[in-house]
Structures are given as structure tokens and as C-alpha cells.
Amino acid sequence: MVEQLNRALRSRRSNLAVPGCSVRMLEKSKVLNTDQVFLDLEDSVAPLAKVQARANVVSALNEGGYGTRIRSVRINSIDSPWAAGDLDEVVRGAGSNLDCIILPKVTTTADVFWLSERLDALEVELGLAPESIGIEVQIEDALGLVNVDAIAACHSRIETIIFGPADFMASLNMRTLNVGLQPPGYTEGDAYHYVLMRLLVAGRAFGKQVIDGPYLGIKDLEGLRLTATRSAALGFDGKWVLHPEQIDIVNEVYSPSQTDYDHAELILDAYDFCTSSEGGSRGAVMLGNEMIDEASRKMALVISAQGRAAGLLRTSTFEEGM
């Protein structure tokens, strides 16, 4: 359980989707600068290639080479003829080299329990630690969004909530073919704000990471930056990427700036000092022209953790009287 919790708190800024049918991409994914790699058995794999893709995924996981990246596999949805076989073959074949199962098209808590019960049995059979394999749930339609609070709360295996934009847009009959961009004719506000905030609130309420879905315009890097900036500003932890050219932008957008990171660390140092007996045991103090208190500390902890996870190093040092 401790291992599962620690993994849930790891950085997931960039989450690379790798088709299980592509041996070349499975190998290439091991050297790309992402925080997570998920090997896909669902939408990126044609029906006739599903069985072979399972074998490719098992082989890639067992060969290793992913370093500290989170290793996930997206199985097919439970209403498909492949889900049970996906799960059985992948966990039996590579369970000790697998961090998470991504379950797509989750609509109710029953979907999660279907998966968790099978993982329970497989872990016992294979001698794996209880709940050593986490679950990431993908919300892709209106019913899933309506039930997202219950879904997020229903099981301790759940680490992450993921937005599936294309299927979600289709489920609403949204009149656009541009995944993630504002639909033509929608000129006031942001058509996706409610959905993104709804997922984020559910995730934060129950201690889950929340990940934005992919931007399909692989060559449209400005569109990618726009959609990534939108969810990053709200507080999402990361975004799926479909191509190596998208990785650097996503890593940048979901990391704090050097200035913000330094400022956060200064707030933490100043608060720790000023609330200590040496600093006068004060609850609210000034840092330059800014008043800081317990709420400031909580906000700074978020930016500090993100900066450290991104590998940023401090360029400023706190001194009494700043």
C-alpha cells in the first residue's frame, strides 16, 4: 500500500501513448523524456491486431529499460470482447513489471470493481503484493462525468483520473472535429471549463492525480500549447502525448517557471523561520512586500513539489529580513 501511495504522488506531467501493435514505438518509448509510458491495447490497435499487441506489450515490459517512468497498460473497455483477455495476459505475463492498468470508458463504480476484483485474484495467484498494481480511470462520456465523484472515491487502487476528450465530445454531440479546441460558433468562455474543473474537483477531493487527454493535432504545436496551458492553469498534473514532438512542450507547461519555483521555496523557508521560536513564533509575516501565512504555505507547497519533481534547482536563498 505504501508503494502504491508513493507511486500515486509521482510526477505525471507527460504521459506517452504507445500503440501495442508497434514494436518500433515500444522500443523508442524507452528513451523519450516522459514521466509515464502507457502501452495501448485499445483505440490505437485494430481488432485483428489485438492479440498480437498483448504479446508485444508483455515482451516490452519484461525487457525493461523504462527507468523511473511509470509503466501502464490501457486495456480495452469492459464491454468489449478483449478486456478480460487483455488483463489476464498482461498481468500474468508482466505483472511484476507493471505499475498501473488504465481502464477506458469508465461510467460507473461497477467498472472499477470489475477490474479491482480481477486484480485482487491475479495478485494472490501470482504472489504479487496486494494492490501493487494501480488503476487509472478514463472518463470519456456524459455518464462517467455525472458519476465521477463516486468513481474517484470507490477504491484505494485508483491513482489517476484521465479525461478522454474525443469520445467525450462525441457523447455530447459536440459539433466539431477538432479535439480540444473550441467548437466553431462557441464564442463565449471555454466549452471545456466545466468538464475539466469537474474532473479536477473530484480528483482533489479524494487524493487522485488528474490528467488531461491528448491533443490530436500532432503538428499543431501551438494548439497543443493552448490546450495544455488551459488545464495546467487549473491545476491538472499532466497531459497525454501522442508524438515525441509534443513531449517538451507538455513538460514545460506542466512545470512551474524558475521564478515561481524560487518564490515558493522562499515562502516555505520564510514561514518555517518566522513561525519558529527563533523567528518570533509569528503566524503571519511579510516577505518583501507580500504577507504570508498558513494559506500561503499551502499554495507554496504545491509549486515547490511540482518544481522538485521537474528537477528544478533553487537560484535564491532565504535570509532573515528579506
N, C-alpha and C positions, 0 to 999 in steps of 0.2 A: 504493500500500500504506500509506503514512504517513497519507493522508487517511482510508482505511478504518479504521486503528487509532485515530486521533483520534475518529472518529465512534463507535466501539465504546465509548469511555470517557465519552461524553457522558451527561448525566442522562436517565434514562428513568422518572422517578417515575410520571407519569400518562401512559397510552397510550390515546388516544381512538379507539374503533372507530367508523367512519363507513360506513354502507351505501352501496355504489357506485351503488345504484339511486335514492338520494335526492339530487337536485340541491340541495335546500334545506339538508340537513345537510352536504353537501360544502362549501357556501359558508360556513355558520355555523361550521364547524370551524376556520376560519382565524383567528377572533378569540377563541377559548377558551384558557384558561390551562393548556395541556398542554405536556409536553416532547416528545411524539411524537404524530403523527396517522397512523393506518393506514386506508387506504381498502379496504373489504372487497368482494371478489368471491365469497366463499364462502357461509357459512351464512346471512348476513343478506339474501342475494339469491335470489329464487325462480328456478327453472330457466328459465322463459320470459323472465326479465329479464336473464339473464347477459350476453348480447351487448351490449345497450344499456348495461349497467353499465360495461363496459370503456371504451366511448366517453366516458361521464361522468367516469370516473376520469382518463383521459388529458387531457381538457379541464381538469379541476380542477387537475391537476399543472402543466400548461403555463401556466395563468393565474397561478399563483404566489400570493403573499400568506401563505405559511406561516412567514415569518420564519426563525428559527433552529430551528424544530421539525424533528425527524427525520421524513421523509416515506417511508412504507412502503405497500406494497400486499400484501394477502393474496390470493393466487391460490387456485384450487380444488386439492384434493388430486390427486396424480398418477394415482390410479386412477379419476379422473372423466373425462368426455369433454371437459372445458373447460380443463384445466390448461395444455396446450401453447398453445392459442389465447390464454388469459389472458396468459401470459408474453410471447408474441410480440407481441401488440398493444400491451401496456402498455410494454414496453421499446422497441419501435420507435417508439411514439408519444411517449413522455415520458422516455426513458432518462436524459437529462442532467438531468432534474428529479426524479429518483428516488434515494432513499438505500438502501432495502432491499426485498427480497422476503420476505414471510412465507410459509413453507411449512407448511401444516397437516397433521396426522395423520402425522407422520414416525415411522416404525417401525424403519428400518434405515439404514445409511450409504448404501445404494443410492439412497434417495430424495434425499439431499443431492447425490450425484454426478450424478443425472439433472438436477437444477436447475443445478448449477455448470457442467456441460459446455455447457448451452444458453446460460447467461450468458456463458461464455467466447466462444462463437461470435458472439453478438449484439454484444458489446463490440468485437470485432475488426471486424465488418461495419460498425458504426455509428461507429467511430473514438473510442469511449469508452476511458478509461484502464482498464488491467487491474484487475479486482476493485474497480472503483469502485462497484459495486452489491453491498451486503452481503446476507447470508442470515440470517433469524431462523427458528429451527426450533420448531415447536409439538409438544409431547409430549402425546398425548391418549389413549393406551391402554396396556395392560399390557406389550405387546411393546416399545413405544417406551421405556418406563421401564427395562425389562431391558437395552436397548441404549444407554441414554443416554450412558454413558461413551464408547463408540466413536463415537457420533454427534457429541458435543461436540468430539472430538479430530480428526475426519476431514478438516476443510477449513478453511483460513485465512479463507474468506469468512464463516464463521459468527460472528456478533456476539452473538447472544442466544438463550437457551433460554427458552421460554414454556410455562407449564402451562396445559393445556386441561381445566378441571375437569369440565365436563358430560359430554363424550364419555368422559373417563377413568372417571368414576363409573359410566357405563353399561357400559363394558368390563369392570368388576369385578362387575357385577350388584348394585351397592350399592343397598340398599332405602331410597331416599329420592328426593324430587323437589325438595329444597331445595339448590341448588348452593352448596357451600362451607360450609354449616352442618353440625354434627354429625348423623349419621343417627339417627333415632329408635331408642332402645334401646341406643345406644353411650354408655355412662355412664362408662367409664374411659379417661382420656387423650384424645388427639386423633387422630381417624381419618385425618387428612391429614398428620400429622407426618412419617411415613416418606417419603411421596411428595415433600413439599416439601424435606426435607433431602437426599433422594437427588438431586433436580434441582440443588439448590444446590451440593452437593459436586462433582458433575460439572462444573458451570459454572465454579466457582472453580478446579478442578484444571487447566482448560485456558483460563483467562483470559476467560471469557464473562460477560456480564451475564445475570441470571436474573430473569424477570418472572412475577408471579402472574397468573392468569387472571381473568376478570370475575366480579363478583357480580351475579346476575341480578335480585335484588330491588331494583329501581330506587328505589322509595320507602322502602325499609327501610334508612335511613342508619346506624342502629345496627348492623345486621347487616353492612353494608359495613365499618364501622369495626372491628368484631370480626375479620372475616376479613383485612382489610388489616393490622391490628396483629399478627396471628399471623405472617404471612410477613415483615413488616418486622422483627420482633424477631429472626427467624432470620438476616436479612441480605439478603433479596431487595431488588432495586434499584427495583422499582416494581410497578404493577398496571394491568391494563386497566380502562378505564372505558367505560360504555355510554351515559351521560347526563350533561349538564352539571352536574346537582346532585351528582354523585359526585366531581367533579374536586377541589374544595377539600379534602375530607376526605382523599383519597388523597395530594395534595401535602403536606398537613400530616403525615400518618402516616409517610411515607417520607422526611421531612426530620428532622434532629436538632433537639432543643429548643435554644433560645438558650443555656441553661445548659450543656448538653453541648458545644455548639459552642465556646463560650468556653473551657471547661475543656480541650478538645482542643488549641486553639491555644496555651494556656498551657503544656501539656505539651510541645508541639513547641518552643516558644521556650526553655523551661527546659532541655530536653535539649540543644538546639543550643548554648546558652550553657555548660552545665556540662561538656560533652564537648570544648569548645574549650580552647586553651591559656590564654586569659583566665579561663575559669571553672574551671581546675584539671585539665582533662583527665580528669574523673571519668566512670565508666561507669554508676554508679547513685547517685542523689541524692534528696533529699527536696524535694517541692513541697508546702508546708504540712505536713499530716500523712500525705502519700502518698509512698511510694517509687516513683520512676520509673526505667525502664531502657530498653533497646532494644525489648523487647516492648511496653512502654507506648507508645513512639513509634509502632510499627506500628499499634497499635489507634487511637491518636490520628489517624494519617494518614487512616484510613477516615472517622472522624467529621468531620474537617476538610474532606476532599474533598466529602462529602455536603453540609455546610453551605455551602461556597462555591458548589457547583452550585445550591443552593436560593436563593442570593442573600443569605444571612445576612451581617451585618456585626458585627465584634467590638465588644464593650462592655467589655472588660477588657484591660489591658496588663501584660506581664511586667516585673517589676522584680527585680533581684538581691536575694536574701534572702527571697523570698516563701516 
